[in-house]
Amino acid sequence: MPQTPVIKFGGSSMQGVDRFGPHEDRLLEECRNAREVNGIYRLLAQRRNAARAHRLKQVVSEYILPLREQGMIPVVVVSAFDWATDKLEQLAASISGGPDPREYARLLMSGELRANASLAIALAEMGCPARSMTGREAGIVTKGGPVGALIERVDNEHLMSLIDQRMVPVVAGFQGYYHDDESGRDEVSILGRGGSNLTAVALADAVGESSCAMFSDVPGVFDCDPRENEAACQLDEVTAEELFTWDPFPRVIQREAVEYACERKVDIWIRSAFDPEAAGTLIRCS
């Protein structure tokens, strides 16, 4: 079986730095020249989609195809495009102060489904066979109900069959499924904020990899939040045990993902999604 590195891209990594593409400074003027509100909306949507398409092709060419050229079949996990989950949460809150958990989970998981299908299209367009997968299709079985679930196990048969066919699985992060005893049916679940990290760790364990890589808009783990402190220093390596003593826990990685990684002995790399040569930070969990 080919080597199967598991790599995960966060929401900002999927969207890219320029959310509306090049020449964003001209966008306000273009909006002012639009004749109607719908025209502004269409302009923004077109520019945003063009920027996403450009960024997805960057991700493919700079991060995924180089692995394929080395004979590897990477398993790719994606978060929703930047801000997508926030917008879906706002939509749910605008409708109801207490939305049904099942429907809330299904609404939020749609963000990752747009992202992974789009990346699979980009991979195929650039000559790399790929297949987008929901959490359920990837065999991610959870516990804890529809919202805020945790991964219990991964049934990897379908995932491994794609790898055997040399197709790149592109898995929607943040989601899985569980058996609802009350209805007697399987239902979808979401893993909580940062849950795509947990998805990546679980899939690395499921395909027999000793580590996985999270590609982020932050190039590694810092001794304090680099977004708030210019003097923050990036670490080359840190143990999970040390991270668990930090208050607050670093935002670049989900705590539950590190806990799962320690249970399954899977190391985690935090790396830059905008500089493929940067080494990043190794979180030792094994």
Contacts in CASP RR format, 6 or more apart in sequence:
PFRMAT RR
TARGET T0000
AUTHOR 0000-0000-0000
METHOD contacts of the structure
MODEL  1
MPQTPVIKFGGSSMQGVDRFGPHEDRLLEECRNAREVNGIYRLLAQRRNA
ARAHRLKQVVSEYILPLREQGMIPVVVVSAFDWATDKLEQLAASISGGPD
PREYARLLMSGELRANASLAIALAEMGCPARSMTGREAGIVTKGGPVGAL
IERVDNEHLMSLIDQRMVPVVAGFQGYYHDDESGRDEVSILGRGGSNLTA
VALADAVGESSCAMFSDVPGVFDCDPRENEAACQLDEVTAEELFTWDPFP
RVIQREAVEYACERKVDIWIRSAFDPEAAGTLIRCS
1 160 0 8 1.000
1 163 0 8 1.000
1 164 0 8 1.000
2 71 0 8 1.000
2 72 0 8 1.000
2 73 0 8 1.000
2 163 0 8 1.000
2 166 0 8 1.000
3 71 0 8 1.000
3 72 0 8 1.000
3 73 0 8 1.000
4 72 0 8 1.000
4 73 0 8 1.000
4 74 0 8 1.000
4 75 0 8 1.000
4 163 0 8 1.000
4 207 0 8 1.000
4 208 0 8 1.000
4 209 0 8 1.000
5 67 0 8 1.000
5 72 0 8 1.000
5 74 0 8 1.000
5 75 0 8 1.000
5 209 0 8 1.000
5 212 0 8 1.000
5 213 0 8 1.000
6 74 0 8 1.000
6 75 0 8 1.000
6 77 0 8 1.000
6 200 0 8 1.000
6 203 0 8 1.000
6 204 0 8 1.000
6 207 0 8 1.000
6 209 0 8 1.000
6 212 0 8 1.000
6 213 0 8 1.000
7 63 0 8 1.000
7 64 0 8 1.000
7 67 0 8 1.000
7 74 0 8 1.000
7 75 0 8 1.000
7 76 0 8 1.000
7 77 0 8 1.000
7 200 0 8 1.000
7 212 0 8 1.000
7 213 0 8 1.000
7 214 0 8 1.000
7 215 0 8 1.000
8 76 0 8 1.000
8 77 0 8 1.000
8 78 0 8 1.000
8 79 0 8 1.000
8 173 0 8 1.000
8 196 0 8 1.000
8 197 0 8 1.000
8 199 0 8 1.000
8 200 0 8 1.000
8 212 0 8 1.000
8 213 0 8 1.000
8 214 0 8 1.000
8 215 0 8 1.000
9 59 0 8 1.000
9 63 0 8 1.000
9 76 0 8 1.000
9 77 0 8 1.000
9 78 0 8 1.000
9 79 0 8 1.000
9 215 0 8 1.000
9 273 0 8 1.000
10 78 0 8 1.000
10 79 0 8 1.000
10 196 0 8 1.000
10 214 0 8 1.000
10 215 0 8 1.000
10 216 0 8 1.000
10 217 0 8 1.000
10 273 0 8 1.000
11 78 0 8 1.000
11 79 0 8 1.000
11 80 0 8 1.000
11 81 0 8 1.000
11 82 0 8 1.000
11 84 0 8 1.000
11 115 0 8 1.000
12 82 0 8 1.000
12 216 0 8 1.000
12 217 0 8 1.000
12 273 0 8 1.000
13 59 0 8 1.000
13 79 0 8 1.000
13 215 0 8 1.000
13 216 0 8 1.000
13 217 0 8 1.000
13 273 0 8 1.000
13 274 0 8 1.000
14 52 0 8 1.000
14 55 0 8 1.000
14 56 0 8 1.000
14 59 0 8 1.000
14 78 0 8 1.000
14 79 0 8 1.000
14 80 0 8 1.000
14 81 0 8 1.000
14 82 0 8 1.000
14 115 0 8 1.000
14 119 0 8 1.000
15 51 0 8 1.000
15 52 0 8 1.000
15 55 0 8 1.000
15 81 0 8 1.000
15 82 0 8 1.000
15 83 0 8 1.000
16 51 0 8 1.000
16 55 0 8 1.000
16 82 0 8 1.000
16 273 0 8 1.000
16 274 0 8 1.000
17 274 0 8 1.000
18 24 0 8 1.000
18 51 0 8 1.000
19 48 0 8 1.000
19 51 0 8 1.000
19 82 0 8 1.000
20 27 0 8 1.000
20 44 0 8 1.000
20 47 0 8 1.000
20 48 0 8 1.000
20 51 0 8 1.000
21 47 0 8 1.000
21 50 0 8 1.000
21 51 0 8 1.000
21 54 0 8 1.000
27 43 0 8 1.000
27 44 0 8 1.000
27 47 0 8 1.000
30 43 0 8 1.000
31 40 0 8 1.000
31 43 0 8 1.000
31 44 0 8 1.000
34 40 0 8 1.000
34 43 0 8 1.000
52 81 0 8 1.000
52 118 0 8 1.000
53 118 0 8 1.000
53 122 0 8 1.000
56 118 0 8 1.000
56 119 0 8 1.000
56 122 0 8 1.000
57 122 0 8 1.000
57 125 0 8 1.000
57 126 0 8 1.000
59 119 0 8 1.000
59 122 0 8 1.000
59 273 0 8 1.000
60 119 0 8 1.000
60 122 0 8 1.000
60 123 0 8 1.000
60 126 0 8 1.000
60 128 0 8 1.000
61 126 0 8 1.000
62 276 0 8 1.000
63 215 0 8 1.000
63 273 0 8 1.000
63 276 0 8 1.000
64 74 0 8 1.000
64 76 0 8 1.000
64 123 0 8 1.000
64 128 0 8 1.000
64 168 0 8 1.000
65 126 0 8 1.000
65 128 0 8 1.000
66 276 0 8 1.000
67 74 0 8 1.000
68 74 0 8 1.000
68 128 0 8 1.000
68 168 0 8 1.000
73 163 0 8 1.000
73 166 0 8 1.000
73 167 0 8 1.000
73 168 0 8 1.000
74 168 0 8 1.000
75 159 0 8 1.000
75 163 0 8 1.000
75 168 0 8 1.000
75 169 0 8 1.000
75 171 0 8 1.000
75 203 0 8 1.000
75 204 0 8 1.000
75 207 0 8 1.000
76 116 0 8 1.000
76 119 0 8 1.000
76 168 0 8 1.000
76 169 0 8 1.000
76 170 0 8 1.000
76 171 0 8 1.000
77 171 0 8 1.000
77 172 0 8 1.000
77 173 0 8 1.000
77 196 0 8 1.000
77 199 0 8 1.000
77 200 0 8 1.000
77 203 0 8 1.000
78 112 0 8 1.000
78 115 0 8 1.000
78 116 0 8 1.000
78 119 0 8 1.000
78 170 0 8 1.000
78 171 0 8 1.000
78 172 0 8 1.000
78 173 0 8 1.000
78 196 0 8 1.000
79 85 0 8 1.000
79 112 0 8 1.000
79 115 0 8 1.000
79 173 0 8 1.000
79 174 0 8 1.000
79 194 0 8 1.000
79 196 0 8 1.000
80 111 0 8 1.000
80 112 0 8 1.000
80 114 0 8 1.000
80 115 0 8 1.000
80 174 0 8 1.000
81 111 0 8 1.000
81 114 0 8 1.000
81 115 0 8 1.000
84 111 0 8 1.000
84 114 0 8 1.000
84 115 0 8 1.000
85 108 0 8 1.000
85 111 0 8 1.000
85 193 0 8 1.000
88 107 0 8 1.000
88 108 0 8 1.000
88 110 0 8 1.000
88 111 0 8 1.000
89 108 0 8 1.000
91 107 0 8 1.000
92 99 0 8 1.000
92 104 0 8 1.000
92 107 0 8 1.000
92 108 0 8 1.000
93 99 0 8 1.000
99 107 0 8 1.000
101 145 0 8 1.000
101 146 0 8 1.000
101 147 0 8 1.000
102 146 0 8 1.000
102 187 0 8 1.000
102 188 0 8 1.000
104 146 0 8 1.000
104 147 0 8 1.000
105 146 0 8 1.000
105 147 0 8 1.000
105 175 0 8 1.000
105 188 0 8 1.000
105 189 0 8 1.000
105 190 0 8 1.000
106 188 0 8 1.000
108 174 0 8 1.000
108 190 0 8 1.000
109 134 0 8 1.000
109 172 0 8 1.000
109 174 0 8 1.000
109 175 0 8 1.000
109 188 0 8 1.000
109 190 0 8 1.000
111 172 0 8 1.000
112 172 0 8 1.000
112 173 0 8 1.000
112 174 0 8 1.000
112 175 0 8 1.000
112 196 0 8 1.000
113 132 0 8 1.000
113 134 0 8 1.000
113 172 0 8 1.000
115 172 0 8 1.000
116 132 0 8 1.000
116 133 0 8 1.000
116 170 0 8 1.000
116 171 0 8 1.000
116 172 0 8 1.000
116 173 0 8 1.000
117 132 0 8 1.000
117 170 0 8 1.000
119 130 0 8 1.000
119 132 0 8 1.000
119 170 0 8 1.000
120 130 0 8 1.000
120 131 0 8 1.000
120 132 0 8 1.000
120 168 0 8 1.000
120 170 0 8 1.000
123 129 0 8 1.000
123 130 0 8 1.000
123 168 0 8 1.000
123 170 0 8 1.000
124 130 0 8 1.000
128 168 0 8 1.000
129 165 0 8 1.000
129 166 0 8 1.000
129 167 0 8 1.000
129 168 0 8 1.000
130 167 0 8 1.000
130 168 0 8 1.000
130 169 0 8 1.000
130 170 0 8 1.000
131 162 0 8 1.000
131 167 0 8 1.000
131 168 0 8 1.000
131 169 0 8 1.000
131 170 0 8 1.000
132 170 0 8 1.000
132 171 0 8 1.000
132 172 0 8 1.000
133 158 0 8 1.000
133 159 0 8 1.000
133 162 0 8 1.000
133 169 0 8 1.000
133 170 0 8 1.000
133 171 0 8 1.000
133 172 0 8 1.000
134 172 0 8 1.000
134 175 0 8 1.000
134 176 0 8 1.000
134 188 0 8 1.000
135 171 0 8 1.000
135 172 0 8 1.000
135 173 0 8 1.000
135 175 0 8 1.000
135 176 0 8 1.000
135 177 0 8 1.000
135 199 0 8 1.000
136 175 0 8 1.000
136 176 0 8 1.000
136 177 0 8 1.000
136 186 0 8 1.000
136 188 0 8 1.000
137 158 0 8 1.000
138 154 0 8 1.000
138 156 0 8 1.000
138 158 0 8 1.000
138 159 0 8 1.000
138 169 0 8 1.000
138 171 0 8 1.000
138 176 0 8 1.000
138 199 0 8 1.000
138 203 0 8 1.000
139 154 0 8 1.000
139 155 0 8 1.000
139 156 0 8 1.000
139 158 0 8 1.000
139 159 0 8 1.000
139 176 0 8 1.000
139 177 0 8 1.000
140 151 0 8 1.000
140 154 0 8 1.000
140 175 0 8 1.000
140 176 0 8 1.000
140 177 0 8 1.000
140 199 0 8 1.000
140 202 0 8 1.000
140 203 0 8 1.000
141 151 0 8 1.000
141 152 0 8 1.000
141 153 0 8 1.000
141 154 0 8 1.000
141 155 0 8 1.000
141 176 0 8 1.000
141 177 0 8 1.000
141 178 0 8 1.000
142 149 0 8 1.000
142 150 0 8 1.000
142 151 0 8 1.000
142 152 0 8 1.000
142 176 0 8 1.000
142 177 0 8 1.000
142 178 0 8 1.000
142 189 0 8 1.000
142 191 0 8 1.000
143 149 0 8 1.000
143 150 0 8 1.000
143 152 0 8 1.000
143 178 0 8 1.000
144 150 0 8 1.000
144 178 0 8 1.000
144 189 0 8 1.000
145 178 0 8 1.000
145 180 0 8 1.000
145 187 0 8 1.000
145 189 0 8 1.000
146 178 0 8 1.000
146 187 0 8 1.000
146 188 0 8 1.000
146 189 0 8 1.000
146 190 0 8 1.000
147 189 0 8 1.000
147 190 0 8 1.000
147 192 0 8 1.000
148 189 0 8 1.000
148 190 0 8 1.000
148 191 0 8 1.000
148 192 0 8 1.000
149 176 0 8 1.000
149 178 0 8 1.000
149 189 0 8 1.000
149 190 0 8 1.000
149 191 0 8 1.000
149 192 0 8 1.000
150 191 0 8 1.000
150 198 0 8 1.000
150 256 0 8 1.000
150 260 0 8 1.000
151 176 0 8 1.000
151 191 0 8 1.000
151 198 0 8 1.000
151 199 0 8 1.000
151 202 0 8 1.000
151 260 0 8 1.000
152 178 0 8 1.000
154 202 0 8 1.000
154 203 0 8 1.000
154 205 0 8 1.000
154 206 0 8 1.000
156 206 0 8 1.000
156 207 0 8 1.000
159 169 0 8 1.000
159 171 0 8 1.000
159 203 0 8 1.000
159 206 0 8 1.000
159 207 0 8 1.000
160 207 0 8 1.000
162 168 0 8 1.000
162 169 0 8 1.000
163 169 0 8 1.000
163 207 0 8 1.000
171 199 0 8 1.000
171 203 0 8 1.000
173 191 0 8 1.000
173 195 0 8 1.000
173 196 0 8 1.000
173 199 0 8 1.000
173 200 0 8 1.000
174 190 0 8 1.000
174 191 0 8 1.000
174 192 0 8 1.000
174 194 0 8 1.000
174 195 0 8 1.000
174 196 0 8 1.000
174 199 0 8 1.000
175 188 0 8 1.000
175 189 0 8 1.000
175 190 0 8 1.000
175 191 0 8 1.000
175 199 0 8 1.000
176 188 0 8 1.000
176 189 0 8 1.000
176 190 0 8 1.000
176 191 0 8 1.000
177 186 0 8 1.000
177 187 0 8 1.000
177 188 0 8 1.000
177 189 0 8 1.000
178 186 0 8 1.000
178 187 0 8 1.000
178 189 0 8 1.000
179 185 0 8 1.000
179 186 0 8 1.000
179 187 0 8 1.000
180 186 0 8 1.000
180 187 0 8 1.000
191 198 0 8 1.000
191 199 0 8 1.000
191 256 0 8 1.000
193 254 0 8 1.000
194 254 0 8 1.000
194 257 0 8 1.000
195 254 0 8 1.000
195 256 0 8 1.000
195 257 0 8 1.000
197 214 0 8 1.000
197 253 0 8 1.000
197 254 0 8 1.000
197 256 0 8 1.000
197 257 0 8 1.000
197 268 0 8 1.000
198 254 0 8 1.000
198 256 0 8 1.000
198 257 0 8 1.000
198 260 0 8 1.000
200 212 0 8 1.000
200 214 0 8 1.000
200 257 0 8 1.000
201 212 0 8 1.000
201 257 0 8 1.000
201 260 0 8 1.000
201 261 0 8 1.000
201 264 0 8 1.000
201 266 0 8 1.000
201 268 0 8 1.000
202 260 0 8 1.000
202 264 0 8 1.000
203 212 0 8 1.000
204 210 0 8 1.000
204 211 0 8 1.000
204 212 0 8 1.000
204 266 0 8 1.000
205 264 0 8 1.000
205 266 0 8 1.000
209 266 0 8 1.000
210 265 0 8 1.000
210 266 0 8 1.000
210 267 0 8 1.000
210 286 0 8 1.000
211 266 0 8 1.000
211 267 0 8 1.000
211 268 0 8 1.000
211 269 0 8 1.000
212 266 0 8 1.000
212 267 0 8 1.000
212 268 0 8 1.000
212 269 0 8 1.000
213 268 0 8 1.000
213 269 0 8 1.000
213 270 0 8 1.000
213 271 0 8 1.000
214 252 0 8 1.000
214 253 0 8 1.000
214 268 0 8 1.000
214 269 0 8 1.000
214 270 0 8 1.000
214 271 0 8 1.000
215 271 0 8 1.000
215 272 0 8 1.000
215 273 0 8 1.000
216 252 0 8 1.000
216 270 0 8 1.000
216 271 0 8 1.000
216 272 0 8 1.000
216 273 0 8 1.000
217 273 0 8 1.000
217 274 0 8 1.000
218 226 0 8 1.000
218 227 0 8 1.000
218 252 0 8 1.000
218 270 0 8 1.000
218 272 0 8 1.000
219 234 0 8 1.000
219 270 0 8 1.000
219 271 0 8 1.000
219 272 0 8 1.000
219 274 0 8 1.000
219 275 0 8 1.000
219 278 0 8 1.000
219 280 0 8 1.000
220 234 0 8 1.000
220 235 0 8 1.000
220 252 0 8 1.000
220 270 0 8 1.000
220 271 0 8 1.000
220 272 0 8 1.000
220 280 0 8 1.000
220 281 0 8 1.000
221 234 0 8 1.000
221 235 0 8 1.000
221 238 0 8 1.000
221 243 0 8 1.000
221 250 0 8 1.000
221 252 0 8 1.000
221 253 0 8 1.000
221 270 0 8 1.000
221 281 0 8 1.000
221 283 0 8 1.000
222 232 0 8 1.000
222 233 0 8 1.000
222 234 0 8 1.000
222 235 0 8 1.000
222 250 0 8 1.000
223 232 0 8 1.000
223 233 0 8 1.000
223 235 0 8 1.000
224 231 0 8 1.000
224 232 0 8 1.000
225 232 0 8 1.000
225 250 0 8 1.000
225 251 0 8 1.000
226 232 0 8 1.000
226 234 0 8 1.000
234 280 0 8 1.000
234 281 0 8 1.000
235 281 0 8 1.000
236 279 0 8 1.000
236 280 0 8 1.000
236 281 0 8 1.000
236 282 0 8 1.000
237 281 0 8 1.000
237 282 0 8 1.000
237 283 0 8 1.000
237 284 0 8 1.000
238 281 0 8 1.000
238 282 0 8 1.000
238 283 0 8 1.000
238 284 0 8 1.000
239 283 0 8 1.000
239 284 0 8 1.000
240 258 0 8 1.000
240 261 0 8 1.000
240 262 0 8 1.000
240 283 0 8 1.000
240 284 0 8 1.000
240 285 0 8 1.000
243 249 0 8 1.000
243 250 0 8 1.000
243 253 0 8 1.000
243 258 0 8 1.000
243 283 0 8 1.000
244 255 0 8 1.000
244 258 0 8 1.000
249 255 0 8 1.000
252 270 0 8 1.000
253 268 0 8 1.000
253 270 0 8 1.000
253 283 0 8 1.000
257 268 0 8 1.000
258 268 0 8 1.000
258 283 0 8 1.000
258 285 0 8 1.000
260 266 0 8 1.000
261 267 0 8 1.000
261 268 0 8 1.000
261 283 0 8 1.000
261 285 0 8 1.000
262 285 0 8 1.000
265 285 0 8 1.000
265 286 0 8 1.000
266 285 0 8 1.000
266 286 0 8 1.000
267 282 0 8 1.000
267 283 0 8 1.000
267 284 0 8 1.000
267 285 0 8 1.000
267 286 0 8 1.000
268 282 0 8 1.000
268 283 0 8 1.000
268 285 0 8 1.000
269 280 0 8 1.000
269 281 0 8 1.000
269 282 0 8 1.000
269 283 0 8 1.000
270 280 0 8 1.000
270 281 0 8 1.000
270 283 0 8 1.000
271 278 0 8 1.000
271 279 0 8 1.000
271 280 0 8 1.000
271 281 0 8 1.000
272 278 0 8 1.000
272 280 0 8 1.000
END
